[in-house]
Amino acid sequence: MLENPEERIRLLKAGMDMKSIEELYIRYNNFKIVRRPVIFKRDK
């Protein structure tokens, strides 16, 4: 699922956000998260 960029672009155009697409990609391609990535959020 979501193997090529065109599939991900279709979901973006349909209104899904990138974080949701990434979660779907990880879940349905049987990836395992070994360590949570550090995510920084900038204040505007």
N, C-alpha and C positions, 0 to 999 in steps of 0.2 A: 504494500500500500504506500502510496506517495513516493514511488521510486524515482520518478522523473520530475523535473522542475515544473512542467506544464500542469501536472496534477495539483501541485501546491499553489501555483498561480491561479488556477480555477477557483480554489477554495478562498484565496485572498479576495478575488473579484466578487465572490458570492457573499463576502462580508465577515468571514472568520478572521480572527486576529492571529498573529504569528505564533503567540504562545500556545494557543489551542492546537494549531497545526503541528507544532513541535511535539506536544504531548501525544497527539494521535500517532505521529511518526514513530515515537519511541515505544508506545504501547503495542501497536500492531506489527512492528518489525522485531519484536522480542528483544529489544535492547534492555540491558540492566544497568541502572545507575549505581556505580560503585561509591561515588562520593558526590554530594551535592555541590554544584558549581557556585562560586561566589558571584552574586549579582549585585551590582551597584546601581542605585537609582539616583539620578541627578535631580536636584531641586531646581525649579525654573526661576 
